[in-house]
Amino acid sequence: MRPERRELTVYFSDIEGFTAVAHEKNPEEVVQVLRAYLQEMTTVVLDSHGHVDKYLGDGLMAFWGAPVALPNQVEAACKAALEMQKRFELNREAWQKQCGRTLLLRAGFDVGPTVVGEMGTLHRVNYTVMGEPVAASYRLESLAKTYGARILVGPRVPELAGPKFAFREVDSIRLNRSSGVEPIFELLGPDADRAELMEWSLAMTAYKDRHFIEARAIFQKLAPTVPLASRYVRRCEKLLQSPPVEPWDGSFND
Amino acid sequence: MRPERRELTVYFSDIEGFTAVAHEKNPEEVVQVLRAYLQEMTTVVLDSHGHVDKYLGDGLMAFWGAPVALPNQVEAACKAALEMQKRFELNREAWQKQCGRTLLLRAGFDVGPTVVGEMGTLHRVNYTVMGEPVAASYRLESLAKTYGARILVGPRVPELAGPKFAFREVDSIRLNRSSGVEPIFELLGPDADRAELMEWSLAMTAYKDRHFIEARAIFQKLAPTVPLASRYVRRCEKLLQSPPVEPWDGSFND
């Protein structure tokens, strides 16, 4: 297929703890669990009309929006990402038993302009993608651990996903080289506590408006159920001691 | 091929500036330059009896030591990494003209225990590798920019490469989760100034022995020709003001 410019949703996932398994267990066993896991995830991607770009050890790279155009590729990616977590949880006990380790599936995805098509050499050609969402989704996946999130998504995902999904704003960072500081979000499952999310959102608004006393009070209240809230309590305290330089873009180095 | 445990040398490279090109240029042109570049790099890997694991956009993942066992896989990787830089430089002007951007090839590689073999699903199977050197080499590649290096390598590479190659110790970091703080090195080409490297090595020894005044003097002398030296001058000044806590492992957050 000839390369073309398209807006795509690019996804990366990885099993936390699996590299250690590769060093500890019999190679045959490692590859057996890996195959079962990748097969399960691949099925979800294909069922959602996404494309599996490649495997990277226990990593999976996929995208939605090509070669099949989708009416709402971001919604498809959200559904698939949640379904992959669900399937992972269903198999987790069995896989952990085989691996002798706690395993966690973490993922990141983002939507944006790309070049997609057959790329490669005489040696090897693949239908694959290039562009900012590739680096962004990879970075979101690796940041997921930092924020204690299972699925972390880029700034435009919530608005494009539609009202069916629940998101928690986790921070403001410079995700792409070509853009400024932007919010990133955790995609939550259907069991997300909407009242709690509303409170979180109030706390984040207060925080970004530099009302750190008010923000701290709400984050303190949420801390017992939302682990990330404790980090924001600490941030509020630091920012009360040394207020951010104006104009503040909401970014913070912990 | 059945999965097996093997010590391998895993390599990642990437063109700095190429993602921007993908957004600016005609998709056909982008893929054309990409193909020429990947073909050139792939030829070097194959000529050195390495294995091209995969392409990741403008990224290349390769390894040495499987499926063909090599008498000195680290030496083969060093030679190939330098040859790739050479070929890149030969083509650089033409590629930059097509891309309208400055392009730089950065790479990282490391050696260590892995599981290697056919891995995948019913959907797709690849001969690939898992283990700490995969994450380490990827990280070294992305750190190369930070240190202004073209090729960054892991702690055991210099001793295993043999005396034909020149290395500059650039820092001490925690590269792998399972090990402590270890030195990382820049692999230099045959035109490296050996006298200058000797001075660098003296400065690094003084620095690690906490003789910061002595180290600073040598780094200052080297700063006009070695950009990284300026960073070490600043580090020495900071460490003179607030000495490291004993015992010091040589790591530092700039």
Interface residues (C-beta under 8 A of the other chain):
Chain A: R2 P3 E4 R5 F18 T19 A20 A22 H23 P27 E28 V30 V31 L34 R35 L38 Q39 T42 L46 V52 K54 Y55 L56 G57 D58 P113 T114 V115 G117 E118 M119 G120 T121 L122 H123 R124 N126 T128 V129 M130 G131 E132 V134 A135 R177 S178
Chain B: R2 P3 E4 R5 F18 T19 A20 A22 H23 P27 E28 V30 V31 L34 R35 L38 Q39 T42 L46 V52 K54 Y55 L56 G57 D58 P113 T114 V115 G117 E118 M119 G120 T121 L122 H123 R124 N126 T128 V129 M130 G131 E132 V134 A135 R177 S178
